Amino acid sequence: MSDTRRVGSATLFPTDYPVSAVEMIGREDDVDRVAMALLGGPNVVLAGPRRTGKTTVADAAVAICAREGAYVAAVDLFQASDAAALAHQLSLGLLANRPRLKRAIADAGRAGRSVLGALRTAATYRAREDLGQDIEITLELALAERDPAGALLTALGLPQRLADADDRRVVLFFDEFQDIAGKRFGDPDALTRQIRSVLQRSARVSVLFAGSIEHLMRDLFAPTDRALSQFGGFHELAPITPEQWTDGLRRRLALDHTTITDDALARLIELGEGHPRATMLFAQQAHLASIEELRHTIDNAMVVQALDRALGAEHLRHEQQLERIRSSGRYGERMAIRVAAGGELYRDLRPQQAARALAALRDIGIIDHGPGNAQWFVVDPLLRRYLLARPT
């Protein structure tokens, strides 16, 4: 067998984008439970650190909803610059559920023409007739920017109009939803009240809210006096078990006619500490070593080598994260290193200083708090190793 035909390591073990349902390792039960909840009506909240599989699970669940006949639309708030852009993206995603409108929107985009103009043609005029003339404000970004609040209000009402017009359930997916608490989309309190007011009257609409800053998501949806309090039930992603990793990694390697020894696989899974991206990166680097050595078996030495290779591949990213840590406050770097080392967090700092530093690191997604009274921990195992190598 010629090694020139080897499958690329990053193809087998992608690390920097949500994977497809076929590529997913573990989490099948999570996908099914989220999809069943959304199809049944309740809203669902997914919260957890970045690169731990939330978006992969959410995408797979939304895809099941679509296969079951629901209309679906997804918007990443991180990618939306303001309320006008959010309204525009949401509306186009919803209208794309109608095949004719999807084609018209795609054709307009390819030709650089006005979406609104495309929807004024005879073939697509029905959208404005049965969904309301006011949707025009959401279809042209320039119009939405003149009245962003009005555009977003119209876009939030569109799912129920579409559900009624086409006799379908509509499932919305808002990713990085904790960004709604910032100022980018307008006054957060007013906006979350508006979201609840409109969507709680949308009986045929279910919403999946996902966010990577867990404490902000809990602040938005937990039992409090906030507008979105208990507007969705939290779904906790189950850990990927060693057995699931074993089966999934072997399955991915088999696509390149590659095997891994039992001790090497156990070591790889141990190094990953259950963190999806870290585990995939170790597998990627171990597989890359097998390609370079023209072998189709990964042994323990390759896995040990993969740790150094992964740290090297992540060096620039870790340097960027260190800058974010430093910009979080005066004691950010010191506290991040102490968390990584499991050291005494409050040594030579006033309690208020330490508490502020920990909160700031949590807010930028560097650390999180374990369940119950568990200690703080660095979310990314590779970043923790990088921090441990720094002087305290």
Protein Blocks (a to p, Z undefined) as FASTA:
>chain_A
ZZklpccfklmmcckbccdfklpgghklmmmmmmmmmmnopacdddddehiopmmmmmmm
mmmmmmnopacddddfklpmblmlmmmmmmmmmmmmpmklmmmmmmmmmnopafklmmmp
mklmmmmmmnojklmmmmpmklmmmmmmlmmmmmmmmmmmmmmmnopacddddehklmmm
mmknopfklmmmmmmmmmmmmmkbccddddfblklmmmmmmccfbfkgokaccddddddd
fklmmmmmmmmmmmnopacdfklmmmmmmmnnopaklmmmmmmmmmmmmmmnopabdcfk
lmmmmmmmmmmmmmmmmmmmmmmmmmnomklmmmmmmmmnopafkgoiafklmmmmmmmm
mmnomaccdehjbccddfblmlmmmmmmpcZZ
